Amino acid sequence: MNSIHQEITKQIKASPPGTIVFPTDFRGTGTDDAVRQALSRLTKEGKLERLAHGIYFLPKIHPTFGKLQPSMEEVAEAVAANEHMRIKPAGAYALNKLGLSTQVPARLVYITDGQARQIKIGKGGVKFKPVSPKKFGMKGPISSLLIQGLEEMANSQISPEMESRIRELLHQETPDNLNFDLKLAPARINDFIVKLLKYPLNG
């Protein structure tokens, strides 16, 4: 056990402060139980902080703000990389990323081609929602986010000001990407965007 603890400690010391780590990062060092016990011990020693079940990070101290915790976006990206799955912002979080909402949701929702999962972090958290492969076929960096965000809203919730901003954003997307993504969008959102832009679909 001590050798496992020492080996994990050595690996952690070589990582920069703020790094997010998982028990699977230390596969081959020892059994899963031994690795988890070592991580628990390192947490008690203050060399690691526990974010959620099976998720840890190396403490990072800011001279003014003190101990810093990874953002929920960083946690989501680290989990996705660790589990080899793709993720994209969805719902209110997607709208916030586009500047269509000033409210940062307490829980960030992502679509994924991996397993459904919810991670509670403090008063917020991250949710991964499995979707069909075509959701990841969208090409436009703007139009794909917009379509994901609008799926969680009724058309009646979209104010004239938001419509104006959506129109501006869509004009920043390439016509080819927009045309491609509209073919993968739900009919309701396709119709909304077509009417908003008076956009002629090709084919």
N, C-alpha and C positions, 0 to 999 in steps of 0.2 A: 504493500500500500504506500509506504514511504517513497519508493522509487517512482511510482505513478504520480504521486503528489509532486515530487521534485521535477519530473519531466514536464508535467503540465505547467508548473510554476515557471520553468525555464522558457516554455513556449509563450506564456502570457507576458513575461518580461520583455520578450522580443517584439511584442505588438504595441502599437501606439495607443495612448490613452483614448478612451471613447470607443475602441473596437468592440463590436458585438460578437459574442462567441456562443457556440452551441455545444452540447455534449458530443455530437457527432464529429466536431472538429478534431476530437482527440481519439477517434477510433484507431485501434492498433496499439494504443498506449496501455490498455488494460481492458477488462470487461466493462460493460456498460454501467454496472452497479458501482464498480471501483472508480470509474471516471466521475460519476455523479457524486459519490462521496467526497472525492478530491475537490470538485467544484464547490460543494457545500462547505467544505473546510476552508477553502480559499475565500469564500464569501464571509465566513465568520472572522477570518483574519483581516478582512478589509481590502484584500487584493482584487476582489471582484464584487460587483453589485448584481443582484438578481432583479431583472426587469419583469419577468413573467415565468410561468412554468417552462423550464428548459431553455430559457433565454437569459444570458448574462452579458455584462459589459464591463470593460476596464474603467475604473474611476478616472474622471477628467476634472481637474480643478481649475477654475477661472479665478484670476486674482481679485476680481470685483464681485462676481456672482456666485463664487463658491463651486460646489459640486454640480456639474452639468450632466443631464441625462440625454441620451440620444432622442431625436425627434421621432414621432410615430412614422414619418415617411422613411427615415433611416432604418427603423425596425422592420417595416414592411419590405423594403428592398433587401435587407439582410436575410429575412426569412425566405423570400422568393429565391434568392441566390443559393441559400443552403438547401432548399428543397427542389431546386432545378425546375422552377415553374415560372411561367410568364404572368405578369400582372399589369393592369391598367386602372387608373383612377376611374371611379364611377359615381353616379348620383351627385349629391351636394358637393362632394370633394372635387369632382371633375369641373363643376360649375365654378367653384372657388379658384381652381387652377387657371381658369380662363378669364378670371376677373369679373364673372357674371354675378358673383355673390361675395360680399365682404365678410360673411360669417364663416369662420373656420369650424367645420363640424367636430364635435368631441370624438366621434368615432369615424375613422377614415374607411371608406368602402372601396374595395378593389374587385374587379372581375379577374378571374384566374382560370388557367387550364389545369390547375392542380386540385387539391382536395379543399373542401369547405373547412374553414377554420376561423375562430374568433380569439383574439388575444386582448386581454384586459390589461391596460397600463394606466395606473392611477385612476382618474375619473373618466378617462377616455379609453381608446383602444383601436384595434384594426380588425376589419372583417374581410375575409376572402370569400368571394361568391363564385362558384363554378359556373361557367357558361359554355355554350356551343363553340366549336372551333371558328365559326365564321366571324365571331366577335373580334377575333384577333387577326382577321384578314383585312381589316380596314387599314388604309394607307395614310390618310391625312393626319398630321399631328394636331391640327385644330379640329377638323370635322369629326374625327373619331372620338375625341374628348367631348365635343359638343353633343354628339348623338348619345353617348353614354350618360351624360348629365341630364339631357332632356327626357330620357326614358323614365326617370324618377319623378317627372313633373307632368301635371295635366296642362294642356294648352291654355286653359283658363287662368292658370297661375302666372303666365308670362305677361309682364307689363309692357306697355308701349316702349318704355325706356330700355327694357331688356331686349325687346325685339330689335330696336335700333342698334344696340351693341352686338347682338348676334349677327345682324347683317354686316356690320363692320368686320367682325371676325371672319365670316365666311368669305368676304372679298379678299382676305389675306391667304386663303387656301387656294391651291392651284385647281383650276377647273377639272383636270383629269382626276385628281385625288377626290374632290368633292363628288364628281359623277360616280366614281367607283364606290365610294362609301355610302352614297344614297341608295345604291342597289342592295346594300346589306342592311340598311336601316329598317326599323319597323315602319309599316305603311303610314301610320299617324305622323311620325317625325319626317318622313320623306315628303308627305303632302304639305306639312307646315313650312319646311324649308323651301320647297318649290314655289309655294305661294308668296313666301316672304321675299324671295329673290326674283320671282317670275323667271325662274331658271329653266331653260329648255333641256330636257334630258336627251342624250343621244343614244339611239338604239333602244 
